[in-house]
Structure formats: structure tokens, C-alpha cells
Amino acid sequence: MNYCILGAGAWGTALAIHIARCDQSVTLVPRRLEQALALAGTRQNKEYLPNFTLDSNIQIASETLPAIMSADVIFFACPMVGLRELCTTVAACQDDAWNLTCLVSLCKGLEPTTLLRPAEIIRAVLPDFSHAALSGPSFAHEVAAGQPTAVTLACDNEHVIGQRIQEEISDTALRIYLSDDLTGVELGGCLKNIYAIGAGIADGLKLGQNAKAAFMTRALREMLDIGRAIGGNPKTFFGLSGFGDLIATCNGASSRNRGFGEAIGHGLTPETLLNGRKTVIEGYWATKSFYELVQREKLNAPILQELHAVLYQNKSPKAAIVSLMSRELKEEN
């Protein structure tokens, strides 16, 4: 099949490198014309994924329509804030996308104004296709380097196309597992970024391994509770897109969300860290969205609530820890 990746950040670029390595046709479409020209000219994404060369069979496009005209599968590799607009752009061109079958989200988070998941936005704007999400512990530079990685591809109702994608872009470096729990896979990919900020705060405060182990264990339980309440399968949160991604994002030295939390633990403010930053800290924005969702659904999520207080209400990290450790004692279920 022909693959098209809309968005040329680190993850979109790494996926293009991998798909080309699998001898599949792939087109990478940056959001900005100047970025497209730079990638085509240098065959490197120096801005988001330096030190990797783009194979000559990776096509670089500067416009959406020519890129999707022959595409069978589109990957949306953009920040959540730009997803609906990008979907609208594709919708305006879809009559000319004769082969288009499946739309796959790589996005992490909820739409701030509607609290919808990525697949829900894509389905609302582009309902005539199969919808899927690819998620799991997958740092972009490791995927680009061909280091062993395993991820989950969740499809809404069309497993045939999911199986084709699985077969065509799995190799000895990247192994894809299929799931029919699109809701759970997307929620795991969103929520782990929130708790990675908390893990980073623990690192920044030098709370020790006991504290971090306890934090991650209770964070997983909270992910499961939230996910089940919103319609995800609890088993999904023990898989790659839940527990697996939580481990990587909470511990990885190159995790943006963990590093963001670590800097807060060192005393910096979120506003200072976000000012002028090019890359997106998904967990920061997801914390606000999921806090609103938890309040709306009347769910119990104490870690999420304390992280929201730290990130948005100027509560000190140490005070948040005291609040969590002073909660009413109870049994572990």
C-alpha cells in the first residue's frame, strides 16, 4: 500500500524512515513549506530529528492534495491542537483520494474545546473510512535507528486493513500488535504523558526509588480507573499502550514529559519551561483536558488532581506530595 504521513515532527519522520526501511511507498508532508523545502534539500530533519538521513525513496510533499491522491493509509502525526484543521484539509481533498482506506492517529491527548479523543475527531470529520490509532513505547530516535520496538495498532471495525498494515510495516525492528480497543489504546497513550510529568517531578525532587515505584503503580491504577469509566477495556492498560508506554515515558532520559516534570521538581515554573519551546509537552495540555473530563464525570483521580494543581494552580510539588500521602488510608484492590 501507499502510506502518507501528515506532519514531520520527530515521530512522523521516524515512522517514515521505518516504513521506507520496510520497502513500502511513503510520503512525508510537513506542515510548513519551508520545512518541506529543507527536508527535500538536505534529506534530514535537523529541527526535530537530527542525525538521521531520509532515504531517497521517502517522498517529501509540500501540499496535502498531491500527497493523498494515491495514498491507501494516512497517518496523522500532528499536535492535538491542529488535528481538526488537518482533518478538514483532508476532507476537502477526499474525492480525489481514490485509494484511501484507513486513517491512523499518532496524536496524544484530547481536543481542548470538546474533550474528544483523536479518533473521535477524525471520525467526525472523515466518517467514510476505517479509523485506527498507533501507540506504545516508541521514542522516535530509537525507531529511526532501527532499535527493537513494539507498539499497538487499534482499529475501530475493519481488522482486514489493520492486518495489512501490521504485515507491511512490521519487521525485525518494529513489531506491531493488533487491538480492537481503540478507546483504551488512545486513552493509554494520552494519560501516560500526564503521569510521566509526575514521575519527572519525583526525579527532580530526588524522592528515591521507593517513591517512584509507588507513584507509577498508583498511576497505572488511576489510568485503569479513568479508562474503564470512559469505555476502555481494563486489560488494554496492562499492554503496550498502557503499562508499556508508562514505563518508557516515566523513566526515559529523552522523555519530554518526564524531563518537563524534572525541571519543575528543580524549581522552574511551567510558564518558564513552555515559553518559546518548539516541541509540544503533550502531558501539560492533557492534564488540563483530563482534569475537566474527570470533574465532569465525577471520577476519583487524586494524582491527576494534584498534578493539575501543580501545573495550573501554582501548588508546590512538595505540598502536592503531602496531600497524596495524607489521604485516607484504605485497602489495595
SEKE-350898 format. One line per field, with one value per residue (C-alpha): x, y, z. Coordinates in steps of 0.02 Angstrom, whole numbers, plus 32768, in hexadecimal, padded with zeros to 4 digits. Layout:
N
X = [X|...]
Y = [Y|...]
Z = [Z|...]
END
This chain:
333
X = [8000|802F|8047|803A|8073|802A|80A1|815F|818A|81FC|817E|8137|81E7|8220|8188|81AD|8260|821F|819A|821B|828D|81FF|8204|815A|812B|8120|8105|812E|80CE|8111|8099|8105|8147|81F2|8202|81D3|8258|82DB|82B4|82B6|8359|83BD|8364|836B|82EF|836E|82E4|828C|82F2|83A7|842F|83BE|83BF|831C|8328|8316|8273|821E|81BD|81AF|8111|80EA|802D|7FAA|7F45|7FD1|800E|7F69|7F2D|7F83|7F83|7F32|7F5A|7F70|7FCA|7F9E|8041|8014|7FF6|7F44|7F23|7F36|7EE0|7E30|7E73|7EE0|7E4C|7DE6|7E71|7E6D|7DAF|7DB6|7E26|7DD9|7D7A|7E23|7E6A|7E2C|7E8B|7E7A|7E40|7E7F|7EA8|7F22|7F3E|7FEA|7FA9|7FA8|7F28|7E77|7E32|7E2D|7D83|7D24|7D8B|7D82|7E07|7E6A|7E09|7D65|7D9A|7DD5|7D34|7CC9|7D1E|7D47|7CC4|7CD3|7D74|7DB9|7E07|7E9B|7F1F|7FD5|801A|809A|8149|819F|821F|8237|82F4|82F4|8276|82DA|8378|8324|832D|82B0|8204|8154|80B4|7FF9|7F8A|7ED4|7E4C|7D96|7D3F|7DA6|7E28|7E52|7EA6|7EF6|7F42|7F86|7FD9|801D|8068|80B0|8107|813C|81EE|8279|8289|81D2|814F|8097|800E|7F57|7ECB|7E12|7E0F|7E27|7DE8|7E5C|7EF6|7EDC|7EB9|7F57|7FBE|7F73|7F76|8028|806B|8012|805C|8108|810B|80EA|8175|81E9|81BA|81E8|8290|82AD|8287|82F6|826D|82BF|8291|820F|81AB|81B8|8185|80EE|80C2|80C6|8062|7FD8|7FDF|7FBD|7F28|7EE7|7EFD|7E99|7E0D|7DFD|7E09|7D86|7D0E|7D1F|7D08|7DB3|7DD5|7E34|7EA5|7EE5|7F39|7FAB|7FE9|8064|7FF9|7FDB|8059|80E0|80D4|80C9|816E|81C9|8184|819D|8250|8296|8322|82E1|822B|81F2|8167|81D7|825C|81D9|81A5|8259|8278|81DE|8224|82C2|825A|8233|8181|811A|810C|81C9|81E2|815C|8190|81DB|81DC|81C8|819D|80F7|80EA|804F|803A|802A|7F94|7F4D|7F4D|7ED6|7E63|7E5B|7E42|7DA8|7D6E|7D88|7D27|7C9A|7C8C|7CA5|7D37|7DB5|7E62|7ECB|7F74|7F2C|7ED9|7F7B|7FDD|7F5B|7F70|802C|8025|7F92|7F74|8025|8021|80D0|8104|8132|8085|8036|809B|8062|7FAD|7FBF|8018|7F99|7EFE|7E89|7ED8|7E87|7EA0|7EF9|7E80]
Y = [8000|80B7|8110|81CA|821F|82CB|8324|831B|8329|82AA|821A|8236|823E|81A2|8142|8176|8138|8092|807A|809D|801D|7F9F|7FC2|8015|80B4|8148|8203|827C|8321|83AA|842F|84BF|84DD|8513|8471|840B|8466|8449|838F|837A|83D8|838F|82E7|8305|8346|83B0|840A|8374|82D6|8301|8285|8216|8215|8204|8178|81AE|814C|81B8|8239|82E8|8348|83FE|83F0|8379|8353|830A|82A4|8250|8233|8188|8163|80C7|80F5|81A0|81B7|8257|828A|8337|8386|8373|842D|841F|8379|83B7|8438|83B4|833E|83C9|83E1|8328|8328|83B1|8341|8297|828A|8283|8202|816D|80E6|812A|80A4|80C3|815A|813D|81B4|81CB|825D|825C|82BC|8300|8391|8420|8465|83C1|8344|82CC|8249|8251|81C4|8217|82B7|825B|81F5|8292|82ED|8255|81D1|816B|8110|8093|80E5|80AC|80E5|80B2|80BF|8073|808E|80D7|8161|81A9|81A2|80EA|80BF|8122|80C6|801D|7FEC|7F64|7FB0|7F6B|7FD0|7FB6|7FDC|7FEC|7FEB|8019|7F98|7F62|7EE2|7EB6|7F5C|7F54|7EAD|7EEE|7F82|7F0D|7E99|7F20|7F8D|7F0D|7ECE|7E94|7F46|7F74|7EF5|7F28|7ED7|7EEB|7F21|7F44|7FB9|8060|80C0|806B|8077|8131|8153|80F8|815D|81FF|81DB|8199|8245|8293|8219|8225|82DB|829E|821E|82A9|8315|8283|8278|8333|8330|8295|8238|818F|80EC|80BA|8156|8144|808D|80B6|8149|80E3|8055|80C9|812A|808A|8067|8117|8103|8062|80B2|8147|80DD|8060|80ED|813A|8096|8046|7F8E|7F7F|7EFA|7F77|7FDD|7F4B|7F45|7FA8|8044|804A|7FFC|7FEE|80A4|80DB|8083|80D1|8180|8187|8147|8177|81F7|8240|8247|82FB|82EA|829C|831F|83A9|8364|8353|840A|8438|83CD|8436|84D2|8515|8549|84FE|85AB|85BE|8512|8529|85D8|85D0|8512|84C2|8410|83E9|83AC|8342|8319|83CF|83ED|833F|8362|83F4|8394|82F7|835C|83A9|82FD|82B2|8341|832E|8272|827F|8205|81EA|8215|825E|8259|82B0|8332|8359|8365|83DF|8446|844C|8475|84ED|852B|8550|84C8|8496|83E4|83C1|83F7|8386|82F2|8315|8319|8271|821E|8262|821C|81A8|80FD|806C|7FBD|7F9B|7F4E]
Z = [8000|7FF2|8098|80B9|815A|817C|81F1|81F5|82AB|82FD|8302|8254|820C|826A|822C|8179|818C|81CF|8149|80C1|8115|80FE|8041|8043|7FE7|805E|804B|80D7|80DA|814D|818A|814C|809C|80DB|813D|80A3|803C|80C4|80D1|8014|8005|8094|80A9|8164|81E5|8243|82A4|82F2|82D1|82AC|827A|8210|8152|80F4|8075|7FC0|7FAF|8034|7FD1|801B|7FED|800D|7FF0|8033|7F95|7F29|7FBD|7FE3|7F31|7F2B|7FE5|802C|80E2|8132|81D8|8235|828C|82CB|8376|83B7|83A5|82E8|82C9|829D|8223|81D0|81C3|8173|80F3|80C9|80C0|803C|7FD2|7FF5|7F50|7EF9|7F73|7F11|7F70|8020|8099|814A|81B6|8245|82D6|8324|838E|844C|84B2|84AE|8449|84C8|8496|8484|84EA|8456|8433|838F|833C|836C|8316|827B|8275|8286|81F7|8189|81AE|810E|8138|81B5|824D|82B5|8331|8343|83F2|8468|84AF|8416|8428|837A|8374|83A4|831C|829C|82D2|82BB|8372|83A7|83CA|83E3|83D0|83C5|832F|8365|82DF|82F5|8289|81F3|8228|8173|8154|8200|81D6|8131|8188|820E|818C|811D|819E|8220|8216|8289|82CE|82E7|831B|8311|8379|8349|83BE|83AA|8440|83E9|8480|84FC|848E|8471|8528|855E|84E4|8527|85E1|85F0|85BF|8654|86D0|8680|86B7|8769|875B|8720|87B5|8826|87CD|87DD|8896|88AD|8909|88ED|8899|891B|88F7|883A|883E|88AA|883A|879A|87E7|8823|877F|871F|8790|8771|86B5|86BD|8723|86B0|8614|864D|867B|85CE|8570|855F|8581|8628|85DD|855D|85E6|8611|855D|84F5|84E4|85A0|8616|8590|855D|8614|863D|85AA|85BE|867B|8672|85C9|85CB|8526|855F|8548|85C8|864D|862D|863C|86E5|871E|86F9|8760|87ED|87E1|87FE|8750|8724|8696|8646|8642|85F6|8570|853A|848B|8485|83D8|840C|8460|8514|84F9|85B2|85E4|8573|8593|864F|8637|85C0|862A|86C8|8679|8640|86ED|873C|86BF|86D8|8795|8795|8821|87E0|886D|8814|877B|87E9|8846|87A3|8762|8800|87E7|872D|872B|87DD|8819|889F|88D3|88A5|895A|8995|8911|8952|8A04|89C7|8972|8A04|8A81|8A2D|8A8C|8AA4|8A47|8A02|895E|88E2]
END
